[in-house]
Amino acid sequence: MEHELGTIRKEALAAIQAAADTDTIEEIRIKYLGRKGALTLILRSLGNIPPEERARMGKLSNQYKNEIETAIETRTDELTREGADSLIRGQWIDVTLDCVPPVPREGLGRLHPISRIQYEIEDIFTSMGFEIHDGPETETDHYNFEALNIPKHHPARDMQDTFWTEDGNLLRTHTSAIQVRAMEKVKPPFRVVGPGRVFRYESTDASHENTFYQVEGMMVDREITVAHLIYVMKELLKEIFQRDVSVRLRPGYFPFVEPGFELDINCLICGGNGCSVCKQSGWVELLPCGLVHPNVLRMGGIDPGQWSGFAFGLGLNRLVMMKYGINDIRHFLSGDIRFLKQF
Ligand code: PHE
């Protein structure tokens, strides 16, 4: 029996030491110390052996039992710690990474420069009491032309190259359609701006694109004059360019304004002295505008005898190009990440 006990002890301790996980340890415990375990059976059989042997064997068995139990405990501890360690090593998260520069940021997107300037302009106009209005990109002839004093077969339609849809609608050629929609929704006096994407059937080059962005503006009140128009435009440009700018008006023809103007600003590149950007003139053409034509007011349900207004159409692409010195309008929709990353 003594020999048998020794073998059990040796085998058990070796198995415990070799165990790679706690499940195996539990199997070993059952095999030797469980209710039908090898050592348990020996302890139980002690009653059958002669008393003089019994005391010594009993002591030995208990000693081995303790040894095996201790070995199980120690190895279980080790295995649990190893498991936790490898878990920590494998799933370690550096919670400080997000606040200690330099942090890799490649994955983050950003606003397109057109969206940025649009939001900036919306803020400026909102601060001057303008409401922001919207309209669909596919328009009817009525909203894009008719109600803007451009009847069918009028030669002024040739000013805008248009994508027509098969059902007689069109991709809006300008945000002026939003003026018409606004007049249906709000009663004078009112101030609205309408940003949006517009489309022209153009052949493209460095300064022409078939898809571009505008912000329409319209203010209707009692006795609105060109002075109001100039004031609001100067405020807007001062905010955008963060400095005072001079403006000048030249006559410009648009059927929905009378008088109509092209508004120029002094060249911000050369300060008005003349350079290649302003073609040595010191002025850069920025936006068309004018006083709302009485026919347009009338078609919009507004009495031109009581009310007057101004309107303007600000081209966002041009503005962004001037602000950042971009030399080709086609960059905006190119989807070229190298271009977009600069903003
Ligand atoms: N809608 C005109 C265009 O895109 C611009 C414009 C708007 C002119 C408002 C005058 C007043 O060409």
Boltz pocket constraint, residues with backbone or C-beta under 6 A from the ligand:
constraints:
  - pocket:
      binder: B
      contacts: [[A, 173], [A, 174], [A, 175], [A, 176], [A, 217], [A, 254], [A, 257], [A, 260], [A, 261], [A, 288], [A, 289], [A, 290], [A, 311], [A, 312], [A, 313], [A, 314]]
      max_distance: 6.0
